Amino acid sequence: MQPTMRWYQTLAWTLFLRQATAVLGLLAIILWVAYAEAERGARATASASLSAGGYVLERAFEQQGHSLDAGLDVFTQYSGNVALVEQALEGGASSSLADTLLDNLPRLNAEIALVVRPDGSLLACSARGARPTFPDVGILQMALAPEEAQAAGHPGPSYRGFLRVDWGDRPGVYHAVARSLRSPGGRPLGAMLVGARVDDRVAGDLRRLAIAGPQRGDPPPHLALLSHFQTLGTTLPEAQTLDRLLARDPALLAVRYRVLDGERSAVLPFRLDGRTYLGRISPLRGVNALDLEMAEVLLMPVDPLLAPFRNLQRAILAVGAAGLFVALGLSLWSARKVTAPLKTLAGAAEALAGGQWPETVTLVPSPDEVGVLTRTFKAMLAELRAKDDLLTLLETARKGPAPDPAPRPPAPAPWSQDEATRRLEPAAVRRTEEPLPTALREGGVFAARYRVDGLLGRGGMGVVLKVRDLQLDEEVALKVIRSGLASNPAFLALLKQEIRLARKITHRYVLRTHDFGEFEGIPYVTMEYLKGITLRSLLDARGRLPLPLVLRVARQVAEGLEAAHAVGVVHRDIKPANVLFDVRGDAKIMDFGLAAPVAAATEGEAGTLIGSPRYMSPEQIRGERADARTDLYALGVLLFELCSGFPPFDSPRIDDLLALHLDAKPPFLPDLVPDLPPDLGALVARLLEKRPEHRPQSAAEVTEILKILAAGDGGSSRV
């Protein structure tokens, strides 16, 4: 008993899983590509925004410097302020100058202001606790020595830069501008510096200038101003988070050296307060900026940048999910549709394996591999049914004739085929039956090798005996050539040539020819012996055969002829008496003794008729050269007789019978047997064409057509 197949073990489910996996894999690849493109697009957008923001920040710092310088210029152009500086230098009234500086801070747009003497020492400052000298403040040193500054590439008259204030009540890093002070007479009075503190307020103002505000609901971008990679001012809620990240992240630490070299970093990811940003660290320009490691960090939140791409991803996912369900449904339907024929074939095969005939396979073959399998299986099933029916008929024929429910045709002429053949032989050849030599009678030993067990038959060439090969200890058939033919050297030479050709044929549907020999002037041929019943006996006992048996027998004969024609052998006497069935019900063609090379004319053949009148082709009757198509004509006559129970041409007079083969149009088989397929009638009509070029050109073509007809799937284009 075959094991029950569970649903998940079926081929349909396997195909469905494979297709579903492929669809899911394709969807995953699409989403991955979309995500990668989103990341790439976000980075590109962020890079463009950060580059633009960095440029704006640099211009904003320059603008702040111009604003500070404008205030400083106005302050130094006022004569009262210059006079106050001169008084402080001469009389030491620095407190009044410091108060004036403090009062003018709003007008100066500054948070610190100081004046130094020409020697660089502090004169006055708006903030308390200022240190006495500023040798490290580059812009003051340039303002005190403008000629040297100009030679160093800083033309003046103002100088912008940074300074660190670690004294007073407002320590920090300041963005500052310095100018030289001179009296109306041109005497150097020192230098003055004004500056704005770099802190959160400045960061906020600069961010509003550099980057557009966020859309409603989007997280804002941020700006951080750094010194020595420590936050001076930022728009972030928690500056410590950025400081920790700058101090610990290896990628950010590596960027520090690029900033010291005056280069901008690439776009880098920042993870701050649970949110991902894309940012860039850029150096700030100005005097002492590198000493203080001044830099700005511009941060763009990733979510707003990815929002369009994520919307696209969600759309792709939604459409992909819908498409996935549709594709999976179609995949399951397709898998079931494709495997439905296989399921039917598998069930039929299981029934055969269990010893039962399956129900009729009604599948219509498709042009694909499944169709090939379907046609092959149907042909195999038809072959098995036909074989089973044939074995039954053969068994019935061996036991004796049985009543046939099918209408029987009129009885043929009373003479036998062999007699008709003998009547066609030349008078010099025709003679009465000769008695067998003693060695060829039953029980005798011929050629010291073959023990005669009985007579199998007589023909125009001689007698066929059943003998035992004493050397090989096996039964063989021994064909002994009649003395009239044996005395003809030309005939013997032709016969030897034909036997050499016949020995080349090795096929399951051909009775094997073993050897040619001569003993005491008696030539003989040994052949494979097969105990069975001939197709002639089956037709005599049964009449017309059922269609599956007709197709099976005709196909096997055609395959045997195909093998013979492939080695250059033409049988020239295909008829039911030369087709023998073995114990398995397979047909075997016997008696290739009249074989001739394909397309080779035999000297002296003209005018000699070799064959059986009922199955003789027109070119044989005319004494012309025989080829493979000659056998196909005889196969057409045999096929006609198998289908109808009688040959297409018949007459009590041999001359009239030969004239019918030469000139008469054969009956159309479907008119005589209406239940036959029209394609089979068309094939028989082609085989019975008078001209060889109008017939099928090879036995292989006939074999293929018969297979198509046996499979029951049409094939009219081939016929």
LUMKEDREN-578841 format. One record per residue (C-alpha): x, y, z. Coordinates in Angstrom, 1 decimal. Example, Ala and Ser with C-alpha at 12.3 -4.5 7.8 and 13.67 -1.06 7.14 Angstrom:
2
<<12.3 -4.5 7.8>> <<13.7 -1.1 7.1>> 
% end
This chain:
719
<<0.0 0.0 0.0>> <<1.4 3.4 -1.0>> <<1.9 5.8 1.9>> <<-0.6 8.7 2.1>> <<1.0 12.0 0.9>> <<0.3 14.9 3.2>> <<-0.6 18.3 1.7>> <<2.7 19.9 2.6>> <<4.5 17.1 0.8>> <<2.8 17.7 -2.5>> <<4.6 19.1 -5.5>> <<2.2 22.0 -5.7>> <<3.0 23.0 -2.2>> <<6.8 22.7 -3.0>> <<6.4 24.9 -6.1>> <<4.3 27.4 -4.2>> <<6.9 27.7 -1.4>> <<9.7 28.2 -3.9>> <<7.8 30.8 -5.8>> <<6.7 32.5 -2.5>> <<10.3 32.5 -1.4>> <<11.4 34.1 -4.6>> <<8.6 36.8 -4.4>> <<9.5 37.5 -0.7>> <<13.2 37.7 -1.6>> <<12.5 40.1 -4.5>> <<10.4 42.3 -2.2>> <<13.1 42.2 0.4>> <<15.7 43.3 -2.2>> <<13.4 46.1 -3.4>> <<13.0 47.4 0.2>> <<16.7 47.1 0.9>> <<17.5 49.0 -2.3>> <<14.9 51.6 -1.3>> <<16.3 51.9 2.2>> <<19.9 52.2 0.8>> <<18.8 54.8 -1.6>> <<17.0 56.6 1.2>> <<20.1 56.6 3.3>> <<22.2 57.8 0.3>> <<19.7 60.5 -0.5>> <<19.5 61.6 3.1>> <<23.3 61.9 3.2>> <<23.4 63.7 0.0>> <<20.7 66.2 1.2>> <<22.4 66.6 4.5>> <<25.7 67.1 2.9>> <<24.3 69.8 0.6>> <<22.4 71.5 3.6>> <<25.5 71.3 5.8>> <<27.7 72.7 3.1>> <<25.3 75.6 2.6>> <<24.9 76.1 6.3>> <<28.7 76.1 6.9>> <<29.1 78.8 4.2>> <<26.3 80.9 5.8>> <<27.9 80.5 9.2>> <<31.3 81.6 7.9>> <<29.6 84.7 6.3>> <<27.7 85.3 9.6>> <<30.9 85.4 11.6>> <<32.3 87.8 9.1>> <<29.2 89.9 9.3>> <<29.4 90.0 13.1>> <<33.0 91.1 12.7>> <<31.9 93.9 10.4>> <<29.3 94.9 12.8>> <<31.8 95.1 15.7>> <<34.3 96.9 13.4>> <<31.6 99.5 12.4>> <<30.9 100.3 16.0>> <<34.6 100.5 16.8>> <<35.2 102.8 13.9>> <<32.4 105.1 15.0>> <<33.8 105.1 18.6>> <<37.4 105.9 17.5>> <<36.3 108.6 15.1>> <<34.6 110.6 17.8>> <<37.2 113.2 19.0>> <<35.9 113.2 22.6>> <<36.6 109.5 22.9>> <<40.1 110.0 21.4>> <<40.7 112.9 23.8>> <<39.6 110.7 26.7>> <<42.2 108.1 25.7>> <<44.9 110.8 25.5>> <<44.0 112.1 29.0>> <<44.1 108.5 30.4>> <<47.5 108.0 28.8>> <<48.9 111.3 30.1>> <<47.1 111.7 33.5>> <<46.3 108.1 34.4>> <<42.5 108.8 34.4>> <<41.7 105.2 33.3>> <<38.6 104.9 35.4>> <<36.7 107.5 33.4>> <<37.8 105.7 30.2>> <<36.6 102.3 31.6>> <<33.2 103.8 32.5>> <<33.0 105.3 29.0>> <<33.7 101.8 27.5>> <<31.1 100.2 29.7>> <<28.5 102.8 28.7>> <<29.2 102.4 25.0>> <<29.0 98.5 24.9>> <<25.4 98.5 23.4>> <<26.5 101.0 20.7>> <<29.5 98.9 20.0>> <<27.3 95.7 19.7>> <<29.9 94.2 22.1>> <<30.1 92.6 25.5>> <<33.6 93.6 26.2>> <<35.9 96.5 25.3>> <<39.4 97.4 26.3>> <<42.2 99.8 25.4>> <<45.9 99.1 25.6>> <<48.8 101.5 25.5>> <<51.3 101.5 22.7>> <<53.5 99.1 24.7>> <<50.7 96.6 25.0>> <<49.8 97.1 28.6>> <<46.2 97.6 29.7>> <<44.9 101.1 29.8>> <<41.2 100.5 30.5>> <<38.6 97.7 30.3>> <<34.9 97.5 30.6>> <<35.3 94.3 32.7>> <<36.8 94.1 36.1>> <<39.9 92.2 36.9>> <<41.5 92.4 33.5>> <<45.1 91.2 33.3>> <<47.7 93.8 32.6>> <<49.1 92.6 29.3>> <<47.8 90.6 26.3>> <<50.8 89.2 24.4>> <<48.8 86.2 23.2>> <<45.9 88.2 21.7>> <<47.0 88.3 18.1>> <<44.6 91.0 16.9>> <<45.8 93.4 19.5>> <<49.4 92.8 18.5>> <<48.5 93.4 14.9>> <<46.7 96.6 15.8>> <<49.8 97.8 17.7>> <<52.1 97.0 14.8>> <<50.0 97.5 11.6>> <<53.1 97.6 9.3>> <<54.2 94.2 10.5>> <<50.7 92.8 10.2>> <<50.4 94.0 6.7>> <<53.7 92.4 5.8>> <<52.3 89.1 7.3>> <<49.2 89.3 5.1>> <<46.8 91.1 7.3>> <<46.2 94.5 5.7>> <<44.0 96.1 8.4>> <<42.9 98.6 9.4>> <<40.8 96.2 11.6>> <<41.7 92.7 12.6>> <<39.2 90.0 13.4>> <<39.9 87.0 15.6>> <<39.2 85.2 18.8>> <<40.5 85.5 22.4>> <<39.9 83.6 25.6>> <<38.9 85.7 28.6>> <<39.7 83.8 31.8>> <<39.3 86.8 34.1>> <<36.6 89.1 35.1>> <<32.9 88.4 35.7>> <<32.2 87.1 32.1>> <<34.9 84.6 31.2>> <<34.8 82.7 28.0>> <<35.9 82.9 24.4>> <<35.1 86.1 22.5>> <<34.8 86.9 18.9>> <<36.6 90.2 18.7>> <<37.8 93.0 16.4>> <<40.8 95.4 17.1>> <<41.9 98.7 15.6>> <<44.9 101.0 16.1>> <<44.3 104.4 18.0>> <<45.9 107.6 16.8>> <<45.6 111.2 17.9>> <<44.4 113.8 15.4>> <<48.0 114.6 14.9>> <<48.8 111.0 14.0>> <<50.5 110.0 17.2>> <<50.0 106.3 18.2>> <<47.8 106.0 21.2>> <<47.7 102.1 21.4>> <<44.9 99.9 20.3>> <<41.2 99.2 21.1>> <<39.4 95.8 21.1>> <<35.7 95.0 21.2>> <<34.2 91.5 21.3>> <<31.1 89.4 21.6>> <<31.0 86.3 23.8>> <<30.6 83.0 22.0>> <<27.7 81.3 23.9>> <<24.3 79.7 23.5>> <<22.7 83.0 22.4>> <<25.2 83.5 19.6>> <<24.7 79.8 18.6>> <<21.0 80.3 18.4>> <<21.3 83.5 16.3>> <<23.7 81.9 14.0>> <<21.6 78.8 13.5>> <<18.6 80.9 12.5>> <<20.8 82.5 9.9>> <<22.4 79.3 8.6>> <<19.5 76.9 8.5>> <<15.8 77.3 7.8>> <<13.5 76.4 10.7>> <<11.9 73.0 10.9>> <<8.5 72.1 9.5>> <<5.8 71.7 12.1>> <<6.3 68.5 14.1>> <<9.9 68.0 12.8>> <<12.9 68.0 15.2>> <<15.0 71.2 14.7>> <<18.6 71.3 13.5>> <<21.3 72.3 15.9>> <<24.5 74.3 16.0>> <<27.4 73.9 18.5>> <<30.4 76.2 18.7>> <<33.5 74.6 20.1>> <<36.9 75.4 21.5>> <<39.4 72.6 22.1>> <<36.4 70.3 21.2>> <<34.5 71.6 24.2>> <<31.1 73.3 23.8>> <<31.1 77.0 24.1>> <<27.6 77.6 22.9>> <<24.9 75.3 21.5>> <<21.3 75.1 20.7>> <<21.2 71.5 22.1>> <<19.3 71.0 25.3>> <<22.2 69.2 26.9>> <<25.7 70.4 25.9>> <<27.3 67.6 28.1>> <<25.9 64.9 25.8>> <<27.8 66.4 22.8>> <<30.9 66.9 24.9>> <<30.9 63.2 26.0>> <<30.4 62.1 22.4>> <<33.2 64.3 21.2>> <<35.5 63.0 23.9>> <<34.8 59.3 23.4>> <<33.8 58.6 19.8>> <<36.9 57.4 17.8>> <<35.6 58.7 14.6>> <<35.0 62.2 16.1>> <<38.4 62.1 17.7>> <<40.0 61.4 14.4>> <<38.2 64.4 12.9>> <<39.9 66.7 15.4>> <<43.2 66.5 13.6>> <<41.5 67.5 10.3>> <<40.0 70.5 12.0>> <<43.4 71.5 13.3>> <<44.6 71.3 9.7>> <<41.8 73.7 8.7>> <<39.7 71.0 6.9>> <<36.1 70.2 7.2>> <<35.0 66.7 8.1>> <<32.8 64.4 6.1>> <<29.2 64.0 6.9>> <<29.1 61.9 10.2>> <<26.4 60.3 12.2>> <<25.6 61.7 15.7>> <<23.4 59.9 18.2>> <<22.2 62.5 20.8>> <<19.4 62.1 23.3>> <<17.9 59.2 21.5>> <<17.9 60.9 18.1>> <<20.1 60.4 15.0>> <<21.7 63.4 13.3>> <<23.9 63.9 10.4>> <<26.6 66.5 11.1>> <<29.7 68.1 9.9>> <<32.5 69.7 12.0>> <<34.1 72.7 10.3>> <<36.9 75.0 11.6>> <<36.2 78.7 12.3>> <<38.4 81.2 10.5>> <<40.1 84.1 12.3>> <<43.2 85.1 14.2>> <<44.0 82.7 17.0>> <<41.2 80.4 15.8>> <<43.6 77.4 15.4>> <<45.3 78.1 18.7>> <<41.9 77.9 20.4>> <<40.8 75.0 18.1>> <<37.7 77.0 17.2>> <<35.1 74.9 15.3>> <<31.4 74.7 14.7>> <<29.2 71.6 14.5>> <<26.1 71.8 12.4>> <<23.6 68.9 13.0>> <<20.7 67.9 10.8>> <<18.1 65.5 12.2>> <<17.8 62.4 10.0>> <<14.1 61.9 10.4>> <<12.9 64.9 8.3>> <<15.5 64.0 5.6>> <<14.3 60.4 5.4>> <<10.6 61.3 5.6>> <<10.0 61.4 1.8>> <<12.0 58.2 1.3>> <<10.2 56.5 4.2>> <<6.9 57.5 2.8>> <<8.1 56.0 -0.5>> <<9.2 52.9 1.5>> <<5.8 52.6 3.1>> <<4.1 53.0 -0.3>> <<6.4 50.3 -1.7>> <<5.7 48.1 1.3>> <<2.0 48.5 1.0>> <<1.9 47.9 -2.7>> <<4.4 45.1 -2.3>> <<2.3 43.5 0.4>> <<-0.8 43.7 -1.7>> <<1.1 42.5 -4.7>> <<2.6 39.7 -2.5>> <<-0.8 38.4 -1.6>> <<-1.9 38.5 -5.2>> <<1.3 36.9 -6.4>> <<1.1 34.2 -3.7>> <<-2.5 33.5 -4.7>> <<-1.6 33.3 -8.3>> <<1.5 31.3 -7.4>> <<-0.7 28.8 -5.5>> <<-3.2 28.7 -8.3>> <<-0.4 28.3 -10.9>> <<1.3 25.6 -8.9>> <<-1.9 23.6 -8.6>> <<-2.7 24.1 -12.3>> <<0.7 23.0 -13.3>> <<0.8 20.0 -11.0>> <<-2.7 18.9 -11.6>> <<-1.7 16.7 -14.6>> <<1.2 15.3 -12.5>> <<-1.2 14.5 -9.7>> <<-3.5 12.6 -12.2>> <<-0.5 10.8 -13.7>> <<0.8 9.9 -10.2>> <<-2.6 8.4 -9.3>> <<-2.7 6.4 -12.5>> <<0.9 5.2 -11.9>> <<0.0 4.2 -8.3>> <<-3.0 2.2 -9.7>> <<-0.8 0.4 -12.2>> <<1.7 -0.4 -9.4>> <<-1.1 -1.8 -7.4>> <<-2.1 -4.1 -10.3>> <<-5.2 -2.2 -11.3>> <<-6.0 -0.4 -14.5>> <<-6.4 3.3 -13.9>> <<-9.4 5.3 -15.0>> <<-9.2 6.8 -18.4>> <<-6.6 9.6 -18.5>> <<-8.5 12.5 -20.0>> <<-5.6 15.0 -19.8>> <<-5.0 17.2 -22.9>> <<-1.2 17.4 -23.4>> <<0.4 20.8 -23.3>> <<3.4 21.8 -25.4>> <<5.7 21.9 -22.3>> <<7.6 19.2 -20.4>> <<4.4 18.2 -18.5>> <<2.7 17.7 -21.9>> <<5.6 15.4 -23.0>> <<5.2 13.4 -19.8>> <<1.4 13.2 -20.4>> <<1.8 12.0 -24.0>> <<4.4 9.5 -23.0>> <<2.4 8.2 -20.1>> <<-0.8 7.9 -22.2>> <<1.2 6.1 -24.9>> <<2.7 3.8 -22.3>> <<-0.8 3.1 -20.8>> <<-2.2 2.4 -24.3>> <<0.8 0.2 -24.9>> <<0.2 -1.8 -21.7>> <<-3.6 -2.1 -22.4>> <<-2.9 -3.2 -26.0>> <<-0.2 -5.7 -24.8>> <<-2.7 -7.2 -22.3>> <<-5.4 -7.5 -24.9>> <<-2.9 -9.0 -27.4>> <<-1.7 -11.6 -25.0>> <<-5.4 -12.5 -24.4>> <<-6.0 -12.8 -28.1>> <<-2.8 -14.9 -28.6>> <<-3.8 -17.2 -25.9>> <<-7.2 -17.6 -27.5>> <<-5.7 -18.2 -30.9>> <<-3.4 -20.9 -29.5>> <<-6.4 -22.7 -27.9>> <<-8.5 -22.5 -31.1>> <<-10.8 -20.1 -33.0>> <<-13.4 -18.2 -31.0>> <<-16.6 -16.5 -32.3>> <<-15.9 -12.9 -33.3>> <<-18.7 -10.4 -32.5>> <<-17.2 -8.0 -35.2>> <<-18.5 -8.5 -38.8>> <<-16.1 -10.6 -40.8>> <<-15.2 -9.7 -44.3>> <<-15.8 -12.0 -47.3>> <<-13.4 -15.0 -47.3>> <<-10.3 -14.4 -49.5>> <<-9.4 -16.5 -52.5>> <<-9.0 -20.2 -51.7>> <<-5.3 -20.4 -52.6>> <<-2.7 -19.6 -50.0>> <<-0.1 -16.8 -50.0>> <<2.7 -19.2 -50.7>> <<0.9 -20.7 -53.7>> <<0.3 -17.2 -55.1>> <<4.0 -16.5 -54.7>> <<4.9 -19.8 -56.4>> <<2.7 -18.9 -59.3>> <<4.7 -15.7 -59.9>> <<8.0 -17.6 -60.0>> <<9.6 -18.2 -63.5>> <<9.0 -21.6 -64.9>> <<12.6 -22.6 -64.6>> <<12.4 -22.1 -60.9>> <<8.9 -23.5 -60.2>> <<8.9 -27.2 -59.4>> <<7.3 -29.7 -57.2>> <<8.3 -30.2 -53.6>> <<11.5 -32.2 -53.2>> <<12.0 -34.9 -50.6>> <<14.4 -33.9 -47.8>> <<17.8 -35.6 -47.5>> <<18.1 -38.1 -44.7>> <<20.2 -35.7 -42.6>> <<17.4 -33.1 -42.7>> <<14.6 -35.4 -41.6>> <<13.4 -35.4 -38.0>> <<16.0 -36.9 -35.7>> <<18.8 -36.6 -38.1>> <<22.0 -34.5 -37.5>> <<22.9 -32.0 -40.2>> <<26.4 -30.7 -40.7>> <<27.5 -32.7 -37.6>> <<26.0 -29.8 -35.5>> <<22.3 -29.4 -36.0>> <<19.8 -32.1 -34.8>> <<16.5 -31.8 -36.6>> <<13.5 -31.6 -34.3>> <<10.8 -30.9 -36.9>> <<9.6 -29.1 -40.0>> <<8.4 -25.5 -39.5>> <<7.4 -24.6 -43.1>> <<8.1 -24.6 -46.8>> <<8.6 -21.5 -49.0>> <<9.8 -20.5 -52.4>> <<13.4 -20.6 -51.3>> <<13.3 -24.0 -49.5>> <<12.3 -25.4 -46.2>> <<12.6 -24.1 -42.6>> <<13.4 -26.7 -39.9>> <<13.5 -26.5 -36.1>> <<16.9 -27.8 -35.0>> <<19.1 -27.9 -31.9>> <<22.6 -26.5 -32.1>> <<24.5 -29.3 -30.4>> <<27.6 -27.0 -29.9>> <<25.7 -24.2 -28.2>> <<22.9 -26.3 -26.9>> <<20.1 -24.0 -28.0>> <<17.2 -24.2 -30.4>> <<17.6 -22.3 -33.8>> <<15.7 -22.2 -37.1>> <<17.5 -23.7 -40.1>> <<16.6 -22.5 -43.5>> <<17.8 -24.9 -46.3>> <<18.0 -23.5 -49.8>> <<16.3 -25.7 -52.5>> <<18.6 -27.5 -54.9>> <<17.3 -25.5 -57.9>> <<18.5 -22.2 -56.3>> <<21.5 -23.7 -54.7>> <<23.0 -24.6 -58.2>> <<22.8 -20.9 -59.2>> <<26.1 -19.2 -58.3>> <<24.7 -15.7 -58.9>> <<21.8 -16.4 -56.5>> <<24.2 -17.7 -53.8>> <<26.5 -14.7 -54.1>> <<23.5 -12.4 -53.7>> <<22.2 -14.4 -50.8>> <<25.6 -14.3 -49.0>> <<25.6 -10.5 -49.5>> <<22.1 -10.2 -48.1>> <<22.9 -12.4 -45.1>> <<25.9 -10.2 -44.3>> <<23.6 -7.2 -44.2>> <<20.9 -9.0 -42.2>> <<23.4 -10.0 -39.5>> <<23.9 -6.3 -38.8>> <<20.3 -5.9 -37.6>> <<20.0 -6.0 -33.8>> <<16.7 -5.0 -32.5>> <<14.0 -6.3 -30.1>> <<11.4 -6.4 -32.9>> <<13.6 -8.2 -35.5>> <<14.2 -12.0 -35.5>> <<18.0 -12.3 -35.5>> <<19.8 -13.9 -38.5>> <<22.9 -15.9 -37.2>> <<25.0 -17.3 -40.1>> <<25.3 -18.7 -43.6>> <<26.9 -22.1 -44.3>> <<27.1 -24.9 -46.8>> <<27.4 -28.6 -46.1>> <<27.7 -31.4 -48.8>> <<26.5 -28.9 -51.5>> <<23.5 -27.8 -49.5>> <<23.5 -24.1 -48.6>> <<21.7 -23.1 -45.4>> <<21.0 -20.1 -43.1>> <<20.6 -20.3 -39.3>> <<18.2 -17.9 -37.5>> <<16.9 -17.2 -34.1>> <<14.1 -19.6 -33.2>> <<11.1 -18.3 -31.5>> <<8.1 -20.4 -30.4>> <<5.1 -18.2 -31.0>> <<2.2 -17.5 -33.3>> <<2.3 -15.4 -36.5>> <<0.2 -12.4 -37.2>> <<-1.3 -14.3 -40.1>> <<-2.6 -17.0 -37.7>> <<-4.0 -14.3 -35.5>> <<-5.8 -12.6 -38.3>> <<-7.2 -15.9 -39.6>> <<-8.5 -16.7 -36.1>> <<-9.7 -13.2 -35.2>> <<-10.2 -11.1 -38.3>> <<-9.7 -7.3 -37.8>> <<-8.0 -6.3 -34.6>> <<-9.0 -3.6 -32.1>> <<-7.4 -0.2 -32.7>> <<-5.0 -0.2 -29.8>> <<-3.6 -3.6 -31.0>> <<-3.4 -2.3 -34.5>> <<-1.3 0.7 -33.4>> <<0.9 -1.4 -31.2>> <<1.7 -4.1 -33.8>> <<2.2 -1.5 -36.6>> <<4.5 0.6 -34.4>> <<6.6 -2.4 -33.5>> <<6.9 -3.5 -37.1>> <<7.8 0.1 -38.1>> <<10.5 0.2 -35.4>> <<12.0 -3.0 -36.6>> <<12.0 -1.7 -40.1>> <<13.7 1.5 -38.9>> <<16.5 -0.6 -37.4>> <<16.9 -2.6 -40.6>> <<16.9 0.4 -42.9>> <<19.5 2.1 -40.6>> <<22.1 -0.5 -41.6>> <<21.1 -0.6 -45.3>> <<18.7 -3.6 -45.3>> <<15.4 -3.7 -47.1>> <<13.1 -6.7 -46.2>> <<11.0 -6.7 -49.4>> <<8.5 -9.2 -48.2>> <<6.6 -7.6 -45.2>> <<3.4 -9.6 -44.7>> <<1.5 -11.0 -41.7>> <<3.2 -14.4 -42.2>> <<6.6 -12.8 -41.5>> <<5.5 -11.2 -38.2>> <<5.8 -13.5 -35.2>> <<4.7 -12.8 -31.6>> <<6.8 -13.9 -28.7>> <<5.6 -14.9 -25.2>> <<5.5 -11.2 -24.1>> <<3.2 -10.3 -27.0>> <<5.9 -8.3 -28.9>> <<6.1 -8.6 -32.6>> <<9.2 -9.7 -34.4>> <<9.9 -9.4 -38.1>> <<11.4 -12.6 -39.5>> <<12.9 -13.8 -42.8>> <<15.3 -11.2 -44.0>> <<16.6 -13.7 -46.5>> <<15.5 -11.5 -49.4>> <<17.3 -8.4 -48.1>> <<19.0 -6.0 -50.5>> <<21.2 -2.9 -49.9>> <<19.2 0.3 -49.7>> <<19.4 2.3 -53.0>> <<21.7 -0.4 -54.6>> <<20.7 -2.1 -57.8>> <<21.5 -5.8 -58.0>> <<22.8 -7.0 -61.3>> <<20.3 -9.3 -63.0>> <<17.4 -8.2 -60.8>> <<15.4 -6.6 -63.5>> <<12.4 -8.7 -64.5>> <<12.5 -10.9 -61.4>> <<9.6 -10.6 -59.0>> <<10.5 -11.2 -55.4>> <<7.7 -10.9 -52.7>> <<4.1 -11.7 -52.0>> <<1.5 -10.4 -54.5>> <<-0.9 -9.0 -51.9>> <<1.8 -6.9 -50.3>> <<4.0 -6.1 -53.3>> <<4.8 -2.4 -54.1>> <<4.4 -1.0 -57.6>> <<8.2 -0.6 -58.0>> <<8.7 -4.3 -57.1>> <<6.2 -5.3 -59.7>> <<7.9 -3.2 -62.3>> <<11.3 -4.8 -61.4>> <<12.7 -1.4 -60.3>> <<15.1 -0.8 -57.5>> <<13.7 -1.3 -54.0>> <<14.4 0.9 -51.0>> <<13.1 1.6 -47.6>> <<9.8 3.0 -49.0>> <<9.1 -0.3 -50.6>> <<8.8 -1.9 -47.1>> <<6.6 1.1 -46.1>> <<4.1 0.3 -48.9>> <<3.9 -3.3 -47.6>> <<3.5 -1.9 -44.1>> <<0.5 0.2 -45.4>> <<-1.1 -3.0 -46.9>> <<-0.6 -4.8 -43.6>> <<-2.0 -1.9 -41.6>> <<-5.0 -1.7 -43.9>> <<-5.6 -5.5 -43.3>> <<-5.2 -5.1 -39.5>> <<-7.8 -2.4 -39.4>> <<-10.4 -3.8 -41.8>> <<-9.7 -7.6 -41.8>> <<-8.9 -7.8 -45.5>> <<-6.2 -6.3 -47.8>> <<-6.9 -3.2 -50.0>> <<-6.5 -5.1 -53.2>> <<-7.5 -8.7 -53.9>> <<-8.3 -10.8 -57.0>> <<-8.4 -14.5 -57.9>> <<-6.1 -13.7 -60.8>> <<-2.5 -12.8 -60.1>> <<-2.2 -10.5 -63.1>> <<-5.3 -8.6 -62.1>> <<-4.0 -8.3 -58.5>> <<-0.7 -6.9 -59.7>> <<-2.5 -4.5 -62.0>> <<-4.5 -3.2 -59.0>> <<-1.3 -2.5 -57.1>> <<0.0 -0.6 -60.2>> <<-3.0 1.5 -61.1>> <<-6.0 1.2 -58.8>> <<-6.6 3.8 -56.1>> <<-6.9 2.0 -52.7>> <<-10.2 2.3 -50.8>> <<-10.3 5.1 -48.1>> <<-10.0 3.2 -44.9>> <<-12.4 5.4 -42.8>> <<-15.1 4.8 -45.3>> <<-14.9 1.0 -44.7>> <<-14.3 1.3 -40.9>> <<-16.0 4.5 -39.7>> <<-14.9 4.1 -36.1>> <<-11.2 4.6 -37.0>> <<-9.5 7.9 -36.4>> <<-9.3 10.0 -39.7>> <<-5.6 10.5 -39.1>> <<-5.0 6.8 -39.2>> <<-6.8 6.6 -42.5>> <<-4.6 9.5 -43.8>> <<-1.5 7.6 -42.7>> <<-2.5 4.4 -44.5>> <<-3.4 6.5 -47.6>> <<0.1 8.0 -47.7>> <<1.7 4.6 -47.2>> <<-0.2 3.2 -50.2>> <<0.8 6.0 -52.6>> <<1.9 4.6 -55.9>> <<5.0 6.8 -56.2>> <<7.6 6.2 -53.4>> <<8.3 10.0 -53.1>> <<4.7 10.6 -52.0>> <<5.0 8.1 -49.1>> <<6.5 8.8 -45.7>> <<10.3 8.9 -46.3>> <<11.4 6.8 -43.4>> <<10.1 4.2 -40.9>> <<11.1 6.6 -38.1>> <<8.4 9.1 -39.3>> <<5.8 6.4 -39.4>> <<6.8 5.2 -35.9>> <<6.4 8.8 -34.5>> <<3.0 9.2 -36.1>> <<1.8 5.9 -34.7>> <<3.0 6.9 -31.2>> <<1.0 10.1 -31.4>> <<-2.1 8.2 -32.5>> <<-1.6 5.7 -29.7>> <<-1.4 8.5 -27.2>> <<-4.7 9.8 -28.5>> <<-3.7 13.5 -28.6>> <<-4.4 14.2 -32.3>> <<-1.2 14.9 -34.1>> <<-2.9 15.5 -37.5>> <<-0.2 18.0 -38.5>> <<2.3 15.1 -38.4>> <<0.1 12.9 -40.5>> 
% end
